[in-house]
Amino acid sequence: MKRISKPVFFIVAILIIAFAFTAFAGIKYYEGDIQKTAVKGISDIRWGIDIRGGVEATFKPAEDIDATDEQLDSAKSIIETRMVSNGITDYEIYADYGSDRIIVRFPWKEDDTTFDPVSAVNELAATAKLTFRNPSGETVMDGSAVEKATAGIDQSQKSAGQYIVQLELNSEGAQTFADITTQYLNQQIGIYMDETQLSNPTVQSVISDGHAQITGNFDAESATKLANQINGGALPFSLEAASYSGISPTLGQNSLTAMGYAGIIAFALIALFMIIKYRVPGFVAVIALVGQMALAVAAITRYFGAFNSFTMTLPGIAGLILSVGMGVDANIITAERIKEEFRAGKTLDSAIEKGTKNSLTAIIDGNMTIVIVSVILMLVFGPSNILSWIFGESTTGTIYAFGYTLLMGVISNFIMGVWLSRVMLKSISGVKFLRKEWLFGGARK
């Protein structure tokens, strides 16, 4: 076996523990009397309606404007975009075309202590702002220049049959857009809703007639959605809340606290079992499990900038628990394979090398099936899901949460429970006073 330096175990273990502490507790600091959050922890998670409750709000066009069905779809798309960009995945949204109403249910903010529906509704009710930005990120045109956006099919010979989004600009917007396309020819112009980028098309020609088109890998659904979002930013009216009320949680905060204590006790029992039964591999597995849970939590709280923050629901918690079970299973498989190699007469280094290698296939096979199921759940029931017309939008947030946390947990298991646990195990086996076969699963001599 190729030895790994002994200090590597201690370095990796310390880094995992430090990372776990920041992921669970977060990092906060004060500027004067104002508390600011540098890194979000568990206390900053936005809990779902089923755990913490939320708000039910009915929006309508301001000033009693008679909105068309297309305008309502645009407004609905704007609200959905805002919720997803704010990390709200546990939501329900419907449009009532007969009464020009949009009904939304969403959870309280993570730092909300007043549970005031009015302030919660203000998070979504403001009119969204559409902007066009140059490659440097500067705004060069806003949504007021867009008369209308529609989804269509390209009729040109170059890309006939492809779905596109067609823009019709007003007279002032047409002149502005002509100047923009002249200045930024063959460069990208970003289209943003608030701070969320909707598209980033390349200017392929100077456009001076007030008619532009956005090309890309669109299908009918995505082209229509983008058109709705652009129209939403250019709506001639704002939205106001016709009514709003609080929603009581299914379980409540006390149940969440009880689950937290139960989770800590369960993890302590699992850790005790792993250490007693598997000794050094069990101890390494416990460190890897702590890292796995921390990494999964970090993917939920936006510890990493590449991930959006996430609404945690009861099914989401179930996904985390299941992924931890997969992590325990992976470490048990590895420890048992090492014990089998000892029974076959292998030396300490050889048993660790063969045991970790022989267990890898079984671990990957088991985890990849979970990854496939998780991805399917997220594709079907995600915020921009593909089969809501079959299952109904009311199922979107909860089932998506299960798939997301399960996927993040399994990915964390590959990093911590498969890769780093092997690195730590091979490193710690070089520590002189621990180089006893019975500490790694062999017979006591």
N, C-alpha and C positions, 0 to 999 in steps of 0.2 A: 504494500500500500504506500502511495506517495504521501509522506508525512506533511502535515500542515503545522506551521509554527505554533508553539504552545501559547504565546500571548494572544493569538488570534481569537481563541475562545473568550478570553476576558474582554477583549476589545468589542467583539460582536455582542456579547451579553450586556455589557454596559450601554452600548448604543441602543440596543433593543429596549432596555429598561428606561433609558432616558426618553426615547421616542414614545414609549407607551405612556409615560407620565405626562408628556406634553399633549399627546392625543386624547387622553382621558380627561385631564384637568384643564387643558388649554393654557394659553399664556396671556395674562392681562397686566396692564400697567396703568398708572395714573398720570395725567397731565393736569396738575392742580387738583381740583375736586372731581374731575371728569375721568371716569374709568373707560379705558379703551381696550379693545381685544386685538391682540396681534395674531393669535392662533386660537381658533374655536375648539372647545372641548365638548364633552357630553352634555354639560349644562346649557350649551348653545344650540342644541339640536331642536329643530322645529318638529314637534310631535303632531301626529295625525289627529283627525277629528275623533277617532275611536278612543284615543288615549286622553287627550286634553280638551276636546271640544273645539268649537270654531264658530263661524259666522255663516248665516244664510242671507244673501242680499239679492234684491231684485233691481236691476238697472233699467233705465228708460232714457230715450233721447231727451235732452234738455229742451225747455221751452215748448214741450208738447209737439215737437216736429213729427210728422208722419213719415217714418222711415220705411224704405223699401226692404224687401227680403235680403237683397244683396248687401245693403248697408248694415243690417242686423248681423249678417254673417261676418262682415268685416269687423264690427265691434266685438263680436264674440271671439274672433281670431286674435284681436288685440289683447283682450283680457287673458286669453289662454297664453299668449306669448309672454305677458307680464308675469303670470304665475310661474311658468316654467323657468324664466330667467331669474326669478327670485327664489328658486329652489323649492317651489310648492308643487309637489307631485300628487298629493292626496287631495283631489278636488273633483267636483262635479259641475258641469256647465251645460245649460240648455237654452235654446232660443224659442220664445213663444211669438211666432210671426203674427198671430191674430191680434195680440194686444201690444205689440212692439215692446216686448220685455225680454230681458236676459236674466236667467236665474243662476246664481253661482253659490256654491258651498265650498268653503275652504277653512283650514285650521288657523288658530291663533298664531301670532308671531312668537318666536322662541323667547323673546325678552318681554312679552306682554304680561303685565301684572294687574292692569286695570280691567282687562276683558271688556273694553268698550267697543261695541260694534261700529260706532261712527268712525273712530280712528282706524279701525281695521279696514273698513270699506274705502277710506281715503287712499289706502295703499294701492287700490286697483282702479278707482273711479276717474282719476285724472285723464284727460285726453292724451293719447300717445303721440309722440312727436317723431315724424318721419324725416330723415335727413340723408343727403347724398354727400359722401366725403371723398376727398382726393387721397392719393397714396400716402400722404403725410398725416391723414386723419382729420384734416380741416374740413369744416362744413362748407360746401360750395353751392348747395341748393337744398330747400326743405320741401316738405310735403304739400305746401300750399301751391306749388307749381304744377302739381299733378291733377289733371282734370278727372282722369279715370284710368284704372288698370284692369285688364281682362286677360284671362287665360285663353290661349289659342294654339293653332298648329301652324308651323312654318310652311309657307307655300313656295319658298325659293328653291331653286334646283340644287343649291349647295347642301341644304339640310332639310329637304322636304319630308314632311311627316313627323318632325320632332315637335314636342310641346314647348311653347314659349310663353312669356308674359309680355303683353303689349301695353305700352304706356302712351297715353294721350295727354299732352301738356297744354296748359293755357297759353295765351299769347306771350305773356311776360316770361313764363317758364320755357317756352320754345326758344326765345332769344338767349336766355341764360344757358340753356342746355347746349345750344349751338356753340357758344363760347367755351363751355366746359369740354365738349367733345373735340373741339379744335386744339385746346391747350393740352389735353391729356390723351391724345390719340395713341392707341396701342398700350395704354396703361389701364389700371383697374380703378373703378369707381365703386366704393362700398355703399350699400344701401342699408341703413340702420333704422330700427324702431327703438326709440329711446337709446340705450347703449347696447342693444342686441343686434348683431349683424344678421340681416336676412339674406343677403346675396352680395357677391363681390365680382360683378361681370367686368370683362375687358372691353374697352371702347375700340370697336373694330372699324369705325368710319365716322366722319363728321355728320352729325344729325342736325339739320336746320329746319325741318318741316314740322317739328312738334310731335312727331310720332317715333317712338323708340321701342326696341324690344330687348328683353333679357333672355339670353339663351343659356342653356346648361343641361344637366342630366335630369330633366323634369319628366315626371309622368303626369297624367291628368290631375291626380290629387294634389301633388306638390305644387304644380303650376297654379291651380285654383287657390290653394292656401296662400301662396305668396301674393297673388293678386288681391286677395281679401285683406292681407296684412298691409299692403301698400294703400289700398282704398281706406282702410281704417285710419291710417295716419293722416289721410287727406280729408277725413269726414268734415262736413260743414257744421257739425254740431258736436257738443260735448255730451258725455253721459252723466246722469245723476242717479242717485240711489232713491228708488221709489219706496222701498221698505227694507228693513234689515232686522235681524234678531240673532241672539246667541243660540248655539247648538250645544246641548249637554253631551259630555263624553259617554261612550259605552261603558268604560270601566272606571276611568278617573285617575287622578294623580296618586291616590293612596295605593291603587293596584300597581301602578308603575313603580312606586317605592318598594312594594312587596316583591315584585319581580326582580328588582335590583338586588335586594338582599338574598333572594333565592338563587340568583345567578352567582353571586359571590360564594355562597355556601357550596353550591354545586361544583364550581371551579376548584374550590379548596379540596373537596372530596376527590375530584378527578386527579388533581395534582398529587394528593397523598397516595392514591392508588398507583399512579404511574411510577412514583419514586420508590414505593415499597416493592412493587413487582418487578420493575425493570432497572432500578438503581440508577446508574449514570445515564444510560439512554433515556430513562424516564425523567430525570432532572433536566436534561437538555430539551426534552419534549415540552416540559412545562414552560421553559423560557420561550421556546418557539410558539407555543400557544398564546402566551401573553402578547408576543409580537404580532401574531395573526389577528387577534382581536383588535389590537391597537391600529393595525393597518386598515382593517375593515371599517372601524369607527372613523378613521381619518378620511376615508373615501366618502363618508356620509356628511361630515362636518365641514367639508371644503378645506381641510388641512393642506391639501395640495391644490394649487391654483388651477390645474387642468380639469379638476372635477368641480361640478356645481354642488352647492349645498343641497340637502335632500330632506324630504319630509319622512320621518320615521313613523310607521304604523305597526299595529300588532303583527300582521303578516311579515313585515320587515324584520321585526324582532325574531320571529320564527325562522326566517332565512338565515339570520346570524347564528342562531342556536344550531341549526342543521349544519352550517359550514364548520362550526367548532367541532361538532361530532365527526365530520369528515377529517378534520385536522388530527383529532385524537386517533382515529382509525389509521391514518397514514403513519403516524409514529408507532403505533402498536404493530403494524405490519412490518415495519423496519426492524423493530426490536426483536420480534419473533424470528425473522429471517436470520438475524445475527445469532440468536440462540441455536437455531438449526445448524449453522456453520460450526459452532462450538461442538455440538454433538457429533458432527462429522469429523472432528479431530483437527480443525483449523486452529492456527495461532490467533492471538488477539488482533493483530493488524490485518491478517488475512480474513478473519471472521467479519470484521467491520467492513472491509472492502467488498467482500462477496455479498454480505447481508444487505448493505445499502444498495448495491447494484442489482441484486435479484429482486428486491422489493419495488424497484422503480416502476416496472411495467404494470404491476397490479395497481399501484397508486395512481398512475396516469390514467389508466383505463377507467377506474372508478370515478375519478374527478372530472374527466372529459365528458362523461355522460351527463353529469350535473351541469357543467358549463353549457352544453347544448340545450338542455331544458331551460336553464336560466335565460339564455339569449332568446329563445323562442318566446318565453313569457314576456320579456321586455319588448320584443318587437310587436307582439300581438296586443299587449295591454299598456304600452307606454303612453306618455302624454300626447305624442303624435302617433297614435296606434293605427294599425292597418285593418283591424277587424272589429272596430267599435260598433259598426252597423249590425253585427251579429250578436255580440255579447252585451252591448249597451255601455254607455259611457260611465255609468255609476260604478262599474267594476274596475275602471282604469287604475286609479291610484293604489288601491290595496294590493292587487295582484302584481302590478309593476314593482311595488316596494319589495315584495317577496323575491321576485326574480333578481332585482338589483342587489339586494343585500346578500343573497345566496351567491351570486356571481362574484361580488367583491370579496366575500369570505373565502371562496374557493381559490381565487387568484392569490389572495393573501396566504393561503395554505401552501400553494406552490412556492412562493417566495420564502416564507418562514419555515414551514413544516417539512418541505422537501429539500430546498437548497441550503438555507442557512443552518438548519438543524444538522445536516450532514457535515457542513464545514465545522461547526462547533464540536460535533462528536469526534471527528478525526483529529481535531486540535487537542481536545481534552484528553484523548487517549495517550498523548505523549507526556502528560504530567506523571512524573515518576511514582509518587505514592498512590496514584490511581491505576497504575498498570497491573491490575489484577483481574483475571478473567471472570471471576465470580461477580465483580462489580459491573460487568457488561453483559451478563446473562449466562456465563459459563458455570461449570460446576466448581464448588468450593474445594480447594485442595489444601 
